[in-house]
């Protein structure tokens, strides 16, 4: 893009900068959400809740399925190491 194009787009620089920041925040949030180590910790906590009687089997199964889906997505997307650990 030439000098004229840059001058014409200059008023939109704050918008482009904001979009970049929002994209960075979104990527980091996804990395944390799908991090296999974090998901495994949540699975362990969920099992503790079941053993302590804080939740029933149905709630455990529903939440476990959600966490296992997150774990699979995280591993497939490469959020953990190649050996499946974070």
Backbone as numpy.savetxt, mean C-alpha at the origin, in Angstrom:
# Nx Ny Nz CAx CAy CAz Cx Cy Cz
10.01 20.66 -25.79 9.15 21.81 -25.79 10.06 23.04 -25.79
9.69 23.99 -26.54 10.51 25.17 -26.68 10.29 26.18 -25.58
10.98 27.26 -25.70 10.92 28.33 -24.71 9.51 28.92 -24.63
8.86 29.08 -25.75 7.51 29.65 -25.77 6.54 28.72 -25.03
6.67 27.43 -25.26 5.81 26.47 -24.56 6.02 26.49 -23.06
7.29 26.59 -22.65 7.59 26.66 -21.21 7.00 27.92 -20.60
7.10 29.03 -21.29 6.55 30.29 -20.78 5.04 30.21 -20.68
4.40 29.61 -21.66 2.95 29.50 -21.64 2.46 28.57 -20.53
3.23 27.53 -20.21 2.84 26.57 -19.18 3.29 26.96 -17.78
4.04 28.05 -17.67 4.54 28.47 -16.37 3.45 28.68 -15.32
2.29 29.23 -15.68 1.24 29.38 -14.65 0.75 28.05 -14.08
0.97 26.96 -14.80 0.51 25.65 -14.34 1.57 24.89 -13.54
2.71 25.49 -13.30 3.79 24.83 -12.56 3.35 24.38 -11.17
2.63 25.20 -10.41 2.19 24.71 -9.09 1.28 23.48 -9.18
0.46 23.43 -10.19 -0.43 22.28 -10.37 0.38 21.03 -10.70
1.35 21.17 -11.59 2.20 20.03 -11.95 3.01 19.57 -10.74
3.51 20.51 -9.96 4.26 20.16 -8.75 3.38 19.45 -7.74
2.16 19.94 -7.56 1.24 19.31 -6.62 0.88 17.90 -7.06
0.68 17.72 -8.35 0.35 16.39 -8.87 1.50 15.43 -8.62
2.74 15.90 -8.77 3.90 15.05 -8.52 3.95 14.63 -7.05
3.72 15.59 -6.14 3.75 15.30 -4.71 2.65 14.31 -4.35
1.47 14.51 -4.86 0.35 13.59 -4.58 0.69 12.18 -5.09
1.30 12.10 -6.25 1.70 10.79 -6.79 2.72 10.10 -5.90
3.69 10.86 -5.38 4.70 10.30 -4.48 4.07 9.79 -3.19
3.16 10.57 -2.63 2.48 10.18 -1.39 1.65 8.92 -1.62
0.95 8.86 -2.73 0.14 7.69 -3.05 1.00 6.44 -3.20
2.14 6.54 -3.89 3.02 5.39 -4.05 3.56 4.90 -2.70
3.92 5.83 -1.83 4.44 5.44 -0.51 3.34 4.78 0.33
2.13 5.32 0.26 1.01 4.73 0.99 0.73 3.31 0.51
0.78 3.09 -0.79 0.58 1.74 -1.33 1.71 0.81 -0.89
2.94 1.30 -0.87 4.06 0.47 -0.45 3.89 0.02 0.99
3.46 0.93 1.84 3.24 0.59 3.25 2.06 -0.37 3.40
0.97 -0.10 2.69 -0.24 -0.91 2.79 0.00 -2.35 2.35
0.78 -2.53 1.28 1.02 -3.87 0.72 2.32 -4.50 1.21
3.04 -3.86 2.12 4.30 -4.41 2.62 4.05 -5.77 3.27
4.69 -6.83 2.76 4.45 -8.17 3.31 4.71 -8.28 4.82
5.72 -7.61 5.32 6.01 -7.68 6.76 4.86 -7.09 7.57
4.30 -5.99 7.11 3.18 -5.37 7.81 1.94 -6.26 7.75
1.70 -6.88 6.60 0.54 -7.76 6.46 0.69 -8.98 7.36
1.89 -9.55 7.42 2.12 -10.71 8.29 1.92 -10.34 9.76
2.34 -9.14 10.13 2.12 -8.69 11.51 0.62 -8.57 11.81
-0.13 -8.06 10.84 -1.58 -7.96 11.02 -2.23 -9.34 11.10
-1.71 -10.31 10.33 -2.23 -11.67 10.41 -1.98 -12.27 11.79
-0.80 -12.03 12.35 -0.49 -12.54 13.68 -1.39 -11.91 14.73
-1.62 -10.60 14.60 -2.51 -9.91 15.54 -3.94 -10.44 15.42
-4.35 -10.70 14.20 -5.70 -11.23 13.97 -5.85 -12.60 14.64
-4.83 -13.44 14.52 -4.89 -14.75 15.16 -4.94 -14.62 16.69
-4.21 -13.66 17.22 -4.25 -13.42 18.66 -5.66 -13.00 19.10
-6.31 -12.18 18.29 -7.68 -11.75 18.61 -8.63 -12.94 18.61
-8.43 -13.87 17.67 -9.28 -15.06 17.62 -9.07 -15.93 18.85
-7.82 -16.17 19.21 -7.50 -17.00 20.36 -8.02 -16.37 21.65
-7.95 -15.05 21.73 -8.42 -14.35 22.94 -9.94 -14.25 22.99
-10.61 -14.66 21.91 -12.07 -14.62 21.90 -12.64 -13.24 21.58
-11.80 -12.34 21.08 -12.26 -10.99 20.74 -13.07 -10.96 19.44
-12.82 -11.94 18.56 -13.57 -12.05 17.31 -13.98 -13.51 17.13
-15.01 -13.73 16.30 -15.45 -15.10 16.04 -14.80 -15.63 14.76
-15.05 -16.90 14.46 -14.45 -17.56 13.29 -14.83 -16.85 11.98
-16.09 -16.43 11.88 -16.56 -15.80 10.66 -15.80 -14.49 10.40
-15.65 -13.67 11.42 -14.92 -12.41 11.31 -13.44 -12.69 10.99
-12.88 -13.70 11.65 -11.49 -14.08 11.40 -11.30 -14.47 9.94
-12.18 -15.33 9.42 -12.06 -15.79 8.04 -12.17 -14.64 7.05
-13.10 -13.73 7.30 -13.29 -12.59 6.39 -12.05 -11.70 6.37
-11.55 -11.35 7.54 -10.39 -10.46 7.62 -9.11 -11.16 7.16
-9.00 -12.47 7.42 -7.84 -13.22 6.96 -7.79 -13.25 5.43
-8.95 -13.46 4.79 -8.99 -13.44 3.33 -8.52 -12.10 2.77
-8.96 -11.00 3.38 -8.56 -9.67 2.94 -7.04 -9.49 3.08
-6.51 -9.93 4.21 -5.07 -9.79 4.43 -4.25 -10.67 3.49
-4.74 -11.88 3.22 -4.02 -12.76 2.29 -4.04 -12.20 0.87
-5.15 -11.56 0.50 -5.21 -10.90 -0.81 -4.18 -9.77 -0.88
-4.09 -8.97 0.19 -3.10 -7.89 0.25 -1.69 -8.45 0.17
-1.43 -9.55 0.87 -0.11 -10.16 0.86 0.26 -10.63 -0.55
-0.68 -11.26 -1.22 -0.44 -11.74 -2.58 -0.14 -10.58 -3.53
-0.91 -9.51 -3.42 -0.69 -8.34 -4.27 0.67 -7.73 -3.97
1.00 -7.62 -2.69 2.28 -7.04 -2.31 3.46 -7.84 -2.82
3.37 -9.15 -2.71 4.47 -10.00 -3.20 4.57 -9.94 -4.72
3.42 -9.95 -5.39 3.43 -9.90 -6.85 3.97 -8.56 -7.36
3.67 -7.48 -6.63 4.12 -6.15 -7.05 5.58 -5.89 -6.65
6.15 -6.80 -5.88 7.56 -6.66 -5.52 7.81 -5.77 -4.33
6.84 -5.62 -3.44 7.05 -4.79 -2.26 7.96 -5.48 -1.24
8.06 -6.80 -1.31 8.96 -7.53 -0.42 10.18 -7.98 -1.20
11.09 -8.69 -0.54 12.26 -9.23 -1.23 11.85 -10.42 -2.07
12.74 -10.88 -2.90 12.43 -11.98 -3.81 12.12 -13.29 -3.07
12.61 -13.44 -1.83 12.32 -14.66 -1.08 11.04 -14.56 -0.28
10.26 -13.48 -0.48 8.97 -13.33 0.18 9.04 -12.66 1.53
10.21 -12.12 1.87 10.33 -11.40 3.12 10.50 -9.92 2.85
10.16 -9.13 3.83 10.29 -7.68 3.64 11.64 -7.20 4.12
